[in-house]
Amino acid sequence: MTHFSATAAEPLTGITAAPLSLFLLGATGRTGLPFLLQALARGHFVTVYVRTISKLPAAIAVHPRLRVVTGELHEADKITLAVRAATPDVVYVMLASERAPHTAVSTGTHNMLFALRALKATATGEPGATPFISIAAWGLGPTGAYITGLFSRLFVNVATTLFWSKPLADFETQLVEVEAAKDAGLIRPTLILPPILTERAKTNSYLSGEPHLMKDAMGVTNFVSRASIADLCLKLGERAASGEAVPQWVAITNP
């Protein structure tokens, strides 16, 4: 597997030479919308599955490279039909479980994987694993061991108890199913691991890389903008679709 060093971002410029078909859950969210705008600007075709089209900016909702499908996250059959129509090169889950019942991430992931299984079952030949990109958080997966020091552990424990316990529990549920789908050869997952998220503009000075290379640059009070995460997700998706081996875990932070 290719190992990504901890390096600063390079700007995406112009239209990609090979437009991709992307499928996105969470297009109206605080990270999904910047991603959608960037993906369309790069010349990609994007299918979004949203509860209501009214939450998309009016100018974007009629974009010629955008297909909008409406439905609820629990409607697996609708998601399956949308995925089958899109035949995506990369799928993205940019959901958040901040609101009750705190299951959006795991529900969306479960039904996305259900749809990919259905697509694979009807495909001719032997389809490869689909690149799957989602956003988790620093401290999940293999990075829990990197939260050291009394202040960091206390900060995380207090924040988890007061604010993040249910959303983080849902991320953990997602990760179990993602791992099983990876082992079955259904997906090639990449989980993005940010610290605190902000609404600031995209910057090309963010750092990203595999967690063991990023651990000294990360911190529980670090921050990075959602627009910068969208930029990283788009780059990783393009790389994965081209056949490049992309790590399963990629951390990101402002320097």
C-alpha positions as CSV (number, residue, x, y, z in Angstrom):
1,M,0.0,0.0,0.0
2,T,1.1,3.5,-0.8
3,H,2.2,5.4,2.3
4,F,1.3,9.1,2.3
5,S,3.7,11.3,4.1
6,A,2.6,14.3,6.2
7,T,2.7,16.9,3.5
8,A,0.9,20.2,2.8
9,A,-1.9,20.3,0.3
10,E,-1.4,21.2,-3.4
11,P,-4.2,23.1,-5.1
12,L,-6.6,21.4,-7.5
13,T,-6.6,23.5,-10.7
14,G,-8.7,23.3,-13.8
15,I,-11.0,20.5,-15.1
16,T,-9.9,16.9,-14.6
17,A,-9.1,15.1,-17.8
18,A,-11.2,12.1,-16.8
19,P,-14.6,13.1,-15.2
20,L,-15.8,10.6,-12.7
21,S,-19.2,9.5,-11.5
22,L,-19.4,10.3,-7.8
23,F,-22.2,9.3,-5.4
24,L,-22.7,11.5,-2.3
25,L,-24.7,11.1,0.9
26,G,-24.8,14.3,3.0
27,A,-24.8,16.8,0.1
28,T,-26.6,19.5,2.1
29,G,-24.4,19.2,5.2
30,R,-21.7,21.5,6.3
31,T,-19.0,19.4,4.7
32,G,-21.0,17.7,1.9
33,L,-22.0,21.0,0.3
34,P,-18.4,22.4,-0.1
35,F,-17.4,19.0,-1.5
36,L,-20.3,19.0,-4.0
37,L,-19.3,22.5,-5.2
38,Q,-15.7,21.5,-5.6
39,A,-16.5,18.2,-7.4
40,L,-18.7,20.0,-9.9
41,A,-16.1,22.6,-10.5
42,R,-13.6,19.9,-11.3
43,G,-15.9,18.6,-14.0
44,H,-17.2,15.5,-12.3
45,F,-20.7,14.1,-12.5
46,V,-22.3,13.8,-9.0
47,T,-25.4,12.0,-7.9
48,V,-26.7,13.2,-4.5
49,Y,-29.3,11.5,-2.3
50,V,-31.0,14.1,-0.1
51,R,-34.1,14.4,1.9
52,T,-35.3,17.5,0.0
53,I,-33.9,19.4,-3.0
54,S,-34.8,22.7,-1.4
55,K,-31.8,22.5,0.9
56,L,-29.4,22.7,-2.1
57,P,-28.6,26.2,-3.5
58,A,-30.9,27.0,-6.4
59,A,-28.1,27.5,-8.9
60,I,-26.5,24.2,-7.9
61,A,-29.7,22.2,-8.0
62,V,-30.0,22.7,-11.8
63,H,-26.4,22.0,-12.6
64,P,-26.1,19.9,-15.7
65,R,-23.7,17.5,-14.1
66,L,-25.8,17.0,-11.0
67,R,-28.4,14.3,-10.5
68,V,-30.6,14.7,-7.4
69,V,-32.5,11.8,-5.9
70,T,-34.8,12.5,-2.9
71,G,-35.5,10.1,-0.1
72,E,-34.8,9.1,3.5
73,L,-31.7,7.4,4.7
74,H,-33.6,4.4,5.9
75,E,-35.1,3.8,2.4
76,A,-32.5,1.3,1.2
77,D,-34.4,0.4,-2.0
78,K,-34.4,4.1,-3.1
79,I,-30.7,4.4,-2.4
80,T,-30.1,1.1,-4.3
81,L,-31.9,2.4,-7.4
82,A,-30.0,5.7,-7.2
83,V,-26.6,3.9,-7.0
84,R,-27.5,1.6,-9.8
85,A,-28.4,4.5,-12.1
86,A,-25.2,6.3,-11.1
87,T,-22.7,3.3,-11.3
88,P,-20.3,5.4,-9.3
89,D,-16.6,5.4,-9.5
90,V,-16.3,6.6,-5.9
91,V,-19.0,6.8,-3.1
92,Y,-18.8,9.4,-0.3
93,V,-20.6,9.3,3.0
94,M,-20.5,12.8,4.5
95,L,-23.2,12.5,7.2
96,A,-23.2,13.6,10.8
97,S,-25.0,11.9,13.8
98,E,-25.2,15.0,15.9
99,R,-29.0,15.0,16.0
100,A,-31.3,12.4,17.6
101,P,-31.6,9.5,17.1
102,H,-27.8,9.9,16.4
103,T,-27.7,7.1,13.7
104,A,-27.4,9.0,10.4
105,V,-23.8,7.9,9.8
106,S,-24.4,4.2,10.5
107,T,-27.8,4.1,8.7
108,G,-26.4,5.8,5.6
109,T,-23.4,3.6,5.5
110,H,-25.4,0.4,6.0
111,N,-27.8,1.3,3.1
112,M,-25.0,2.5,0.9
113,L,-23.2,-0.9,1.4
114,F,-26.5,-2.7,0.8
115,A,-26.8,-0.8,-2.5
116,L,-23.2,-1.7,-3.6
117,R,-23.9,-5.3,-2.8
118,A,-26.9,-5.2,-5.0
119,L,-25.0,-3.5,-7.8
120,K,-22.2,-6.0,-7.6
121,A,-24.7,-8.9,-7.7
122,T,-26.1,-7.8,-11.1
123,A,-22.8,-6.7,-12.6
124,T,-21.3,-8.6,-15.5
125,G,-17.8,-10.0,-14.9
126,E,-16.1,-9.5,-11.5
127,P,-16.4,-5.9,-10.4
128,G,-13.6,-4.5,-8.3
129,A,-14.0,-3.0,-4.8
130,T,-15.6,0.5,-4.9
131,P,-13.6,3.3,-3.4
132,F,-15.5,4.5,-0.3
133,I,-14.6,7.7,1.5
134,S,-16.1,8.9,4.7
135,I,-15.3,11.3,7.6
136,A,-14.6,10.1,11.1
137,A,-12.6,11.9,13.8
138,W,-9.1,12.0,15.2
139,G,-9.1,9.5,18.1
140,L,-11.1,6.8,16.3
141,G,-9.7,3.7,14.7
142,P,-6.0,3.3,15.2
143,T,-5.5,6.9,16.5
144,G,-6.9,6.4,20.0
145,A,-3.4,5.4,21.2
146,Y,-2.0,8.7,19.9
147,I,-4.1,10.8,22.3
148,T,-1.6,11.1,25.1
149,G,-0.9,13.5,27.9
150,L,-3.0,14.4,30.9
151,F,-4.6,17.4,29.3
152,S,-5.5,15.7,26.0
153,R,-7.0,12.7,27.7
154,L,-9.0,14.9,30.1
155,F,-10.2,17.1,27.2
156,V,-11.4,14.1,25.2
157,N,-13.0,12.4,28.1
158,V,-15.0,15.5,29.2
159,A,-16.0,16.4,25.6
160,T,-17.0,12.8,24.9
161,T,-19.1,12.6,28.0
162,L,-20.8,16.0,27.6
163,F,-21.2,16.3,23.8
164,W,-19.9,13.5,21.6
165,S,-20.8,10.2,23.2
166,K,-23.7,9.3,20.9
167,P,-22.2,10.6,17.6
168,L,-18.9,8.8,18.4
169,A,-20.8,5.6,19.2
170,D,-22.5,5.8,15.8
171,F,-19.1,6.3,14.1
172,E,-17.9,3.1,15.9
173,T,-20.9,1.2,14.5
174,Q,-20.1,2.5,11.1
175,L,-16.4,1.4,11.3
176,V,-17.4,-2.2,12.2
177,E,-19.5,-2.5,9.1
178,V,-17.0,-0.8,6.9
179,E,-14.3,-3.2,8.0
180,A,-16.5,-6.2,7.2
181,A,-17.3,-4.8,3.8
182,K,-13.6,-4.2,3.1
183,D,-12.7,-7.8,4.1
184,A,-15.5,-9.0,1.8
185,G,-13.9,-7.1,-1.1
186,L,-16.9,-4.8,-1.6
187,I,-15.2,-1.5,-0.9
188,R,-11.8,0.1,-0.6
189,P,-12.4,2.4,2.4
190,T,-10.7,5.6,3.3
191,L,-11.6,7.3,6.6
192,I,-10.7,10.9,7.1
193,L,-9.6,11.8,10.6
194,P,-9.9,15.5,11.4
195,P,-9.6,17.4,14.7
196,I,-12.0,20.2,15.5
197,L,-13.9,21.4,12.3
198,T,-14.5,25.0,11.3
199,E,-16.4,26.9,8.7
200,R,-13.4,28.8,7.4
201,A,-12.4,28.9,3.7
202,K,-10.4,26.2,2.1
203,T,-6.7,26.5,2.4
204,N,-3.8,24.8,0.6
205,S,-1.7,24.9,3.7
206,Y,-3.3,22.0,5.5
207,L,-1.3,18.9,6.4
208,S,-2.5,15.4,5.6
209,G,-1.1,11.9,5.8
210,E,-1.3,8.5,7.5
211,P,-1.9,8.7,11.2
212,H,1.4,7.4,12.4
213,L,3.1,10.1,10.3
214,M,0.8,12.8,11.5
215,K,0.6,12.0,15.2
216,D,3.1,14.7,16.2
217,A,1.3,17.4,14.1
218,M,-2.2,16.5,15.5
219,G,-3.7,17.7,18.7
220,V,-7.1,17.6,20.3
221,T,-7.5,21.4,20.0
222,N,-6.2,21.5,16.5
223,F,-8.6,22.6,13.8
224,V,-9.2,22.4,10.1
225,S,-11.9,23.8,7.8
226,R,-14.6,21.6,6.3
227,A,-13.8,23.0,2.9
228,S,-10.2,21.8,3.2
229,I,-11.5,18.3,4.2
230,A,-13.7,18.4,1.0
231,D,-10.6,19.2,-1.0
232,L,-8.7,16.3,0.5
233,C,-11.7,13.9,-0.1
234,L,-11.9,14.9,-3.7
235,K,-8.2,14.4,-4.3
236,L,-8.2,11.0,-2.6
237,G,-11.3,9.9,-4.6
238,E,-9.6,10.8,-7.8
239,R,-6.5,8.9,-6.8
240,A,-8.5,5.9,-5.8
241,A,-10.5,5.9,-9.0
242,S,-7.3,5.9,-11.0
243,G,-6.3,2.7,-9.3
244,E,-3.8,4.2,-6.9
245,A,-3.7,2.5,-3.5
246,V,-5.0,5.0,-1.0
247,P,-4.6,4.4,2.8
248,Q,-7.6,3.4,4.9
249,W,-6.9,6.1,7.4
250,V,-5.8,9.7,6.6
251,A,-5.4,12.4,9.1
252,I,-5.8,16.1,8.3
253,T,-5.1,19.3,10.3
254,N,-4.0,22.9,9.9
255,P,-0.2,23.2,10.6
